Amino acid sequence: MRAIAFEQLGQPDVLKVVNVPTPEPGPGQVAIDVVWSGVNFADAKARSAGYRVPQLPFVPGLEVSGTVRALGPGVTGLTVGQHVAAMLPGGGYAETVVAAAEATFAVPDALDLRDAAALITVLATGYGLLHDVARLREGETVLVQGAAGGVGTVTGQLARAAGAGRVFGVVSRPDKAEHARKFGYDEVLVGADFDEQVLKATDGRGVDVALDPVGGDSWRRSVASLARYGRAVSYGNAGGEAPWNADFAELSPRAISVGAFSVLTLGAGDPAALRSLTDRAFREAERAGITLPVTAEFPLDEAARAHQLLESRSSTGKLLLRVR
Ligand SMILES: NC(=O)c1ccc[n+]([C@@H]2O[C@H](COP(=O)([O-])OP(=O)(O)OC[C@H]3O[C@@H](n4cnc5c(N)ncnc54)[C@H](OP(=O)(O)O)[C@@H]3O)[C@@H](O)[C@H]2O)c1
């Protein structure tokens, strides 16, 4: 079967088409014939910086949708030919993948496979950030970085659906603000001085919840945007700066809290918890009519173009690879 792999870290052109044996499912696993493979920012970080790459060569890809090809010993509740979506620790840029049954979800008839691939990781991430980590309460104000991207597009809508008061997004360019405003955001701020803009917009109070996938200066400004008792959650390091830390002197004056979240780490350490989170997230998406536009799709062989677009900072919504 065909897959996309890289043998060395580098620019998108290290992504090559390879022919590898079709994998067979072991106990507790499901083989899936992939129709769509989702492109995540973490895939680009894997390729450029070795993020979560245990060894080379490596096939990136954290989410797929498709049909069940075969069930491994002990797997119940799924049937061959069924439509499913799955989260993976890597390996999703391939014609066939093997996923843990616990991380494989039946796709309801009402949802097509394209939407299922687009939504699975971002929904679980946005829902986990708002509800399980930040513990958003009705009426609270929320600030989301990267508001026009995959996670950001869904998180604005989830915050709105949860009864948030004002939902602020942050983007790097005005044209992205137009996209984000259609997806739950009341106000979309443009520029690195978003903390000052937030304080101005809230009469100096700040926000209750700030979600930051960028790190570095963006993280510091997210923390600076918090109101008393506010919570900031770090969930990525798109900017590639040194890890953050926090101390009593910084947090205690406004009694603020900082936290962190990784859907991949959750899935690796506690698959049942990830399953529960994903089920809740999909129920909420169905109830609230959450959508995520696929703004670009590429054939599997052109995965490098998808990475170029994602890293150009000009993409909005979700990017997918069309595998069959
Ligand atoms: N912790 C988790 O569980 C989890 C799960 C999924 C994703 N994530 C993180 O969430 C973020 C969004 O992921 P996604 O897959 O949905 O991607 P995405 O939002 O579609 O694209 C990445 C976004 O990051 C922003 N960005 C900020 N600094 C950047 C930089 N130096 N280079 C490139 N982009 C930069 C860009 O928005 P602006 O140009 O508007 O700033 C860009 O739109 C990523 O940081 C990812 O690692 C975390």
The ligand as a Tripos MOL2 file, in Angstrom:
@<TRIPOS>MOLECULE
LIG
   48    52     1     0     0
SMALL
NO_CHARGES

@<TRIPOS>ATOM
      1 N1         -2.9700   19.8980   22.9360 N.am      1 LIG1
      2 C1         -3.8010   19.2930   22.1060 C.2       1 LIG1
      3 O1         -4.4800   18.3590   22.4710 O.2       1 LIG1
      4 C2         -3.9080   19.7940   20.6930 C.ar      1 LIG1
      5 C3         -4.7180   19.1370   19.7670 C.ar      1 LIG1
      6 C4         -4.8350   19.6520   18.4700 C.ar      1 LIG1
      7 C5         -4.1160   20.7930   18.1310 C.ar      1 LIG1
      8 N2         -3.3150   21.3840   19.0780 N.ar      1 LIG1
      9 C6         -2.5790   22.6200   18.7700 C.3       1 LIG1
     10 O2         -3.5500   23.5770   18.4050 O.3       1 LIG1
     11 C7         -3.0130   24.4380   17.4190 C.3       1 LIG1
     12 C8         -3.9380   24.4380   16.2430 C.3       1 LIG1
     13 O3         -3.8470   23.1750   15.6000 O.3       1 LIG1
     14 P1         -4.5840   22.8980   14.2150 P.3       1 LIG1
     15 O4         -4.1220   21.5540   13.7850 O.co2     1 LIG1
     16 O5         -6.0450   23.1580   14.3550 O.co2     1 LIG1
     17 O6         -3.8910   23.9510   13.2330 O.3       1 LIG1
     18 P2         -4.4400   25.3280   12.6450 P.3       1 LIG1
     19 O7         -5.0390   26.1380   13.7360 O.co2     1 LIG1
     20 O8         -5.3270   25.0220   11.4930 O.co2     1 LIG1
     21 O9         -3.0980   26.0260   12.1500 O.3       1 LIG1
     22 C9         -2.1430   26.4880   13.0670 C.3       1 LIG1
     23 C10        -2.4700   27.9310   13.4950 C.3       1 LIG1
     24 O10        -1.4990   28.3200   14.4710 O.3       1 LIG1
     25 C11        -1.3060   29.7260   14.3990 C.3       1 LIG1
     26 N3          0.1080   30.0170   14.5590 N.ar      1 LIG1
     27 C12         0.6280   30.7500   15.5680 C.ar      1 LIG1
     28 N4          1.9360   30.7970   15.4860 N.ar      1 LIG1
     29 C13         2.2890   30.1090   14.3880 C.ar      1 LIG1
     30 C14         3.5310   29.8450   13.7680 C.ar      1 LIG1
     31 N5          4.6790   30.2730   14.2830 N.pl3     1 LIG1
     32 N6          3.5070   29.1090   12.6390 N.ar      1 LIG1
     33 C15         2.3650   28.6560   12.1140 C.ar      1 LIG1
     34 N7          1.1530   28.8750   12.6830 N.ar      1 LIG1
     35 C16         1.1380   29.6140   13.7960 C.ar      1 LIG1
     36 C17        -1.8200   30.1760   13.0330 C.3       1 LIG1
     37 O11        -2.8950   31.0680   13.2860 O.3       1 LIG1
     38 P3         -2.6210   32.6460   13.2410 P.3       1 LIG1
     39 O12        -1.7720   32.8930   12.0170 O.co2     1 LIG1
     40 O13        -3.9600   33.2660   13.1500 O.co2     1 LIG1
     41 O14        -1.8980   32.9560   14.5230 O.co2     1 LIG1
     42 C18        -2.3380   28.9100   12.3640 C.3       1 LIG1
     43 O15        -3.5860   29.1320   11.7540 O.3       1 LIG1
     44 C19        -1.5900   23.9370   17.1230 C.3       1 LIG1
     45 O16        -0.6550   24.6560   17.8950 O.3       1 LIG1
     46 C20        -1.6450   22.4920   17.5860 C.3       1 LIG1
     47 O17        -0.3850   21.9870   17.9320 O.3       1 LIG1
     48 C21        -3.1930   20.9120   20.3300 C.ar      1 LIG1
@<TRIPOS>BOND
     1     1     2 1
     2     2     3 2
     3     2     4 1
     4     4     5 ar
     5     4    48 ar
     6     5     6 ar
     7     6     7 ar
     8     7     8 ar
     9     8     9 1
    10     8    48 ar
    11     9    10 1
    12     9    46 1
    13    10    11 1
    14    11    12 1
    15    11    44 1
    16    12    13 1
    17    13    14 1
    18    14    15 2
    19    14    16 1
    20    14    17 1
    21    17    18 1
    22    18    19 2
    23    18    20 1
    24    18    21 1
    25    21    22 1
    26    22    23 1
    27    23    24 1
    28    23    42 1
    29    24    25 1
    30    25    26 1
    31    25    36 1
    32    26    27 ar
    33    26    35 ar
    34    27    28 ar
    35    28    29 ar
    36    29    30 ar
    37    29    35 ar
    38    30    31 1
    39    30    32 ar
    40    32    33 ar
    41    33    34 ar
    42    34    35 ar
    43    36    37 1
    44    36    42 1
    45    37    38 1
    46    38    39 2
    47    38    40 1
    48    38    41 1
    49    42    43 1
    50    44    45 1
    51    44    46 1
    52    46    47 1
@<TRIPOS>SUBSTRUCTURE
     1 LIG1         1 GROUP 0 **** ****
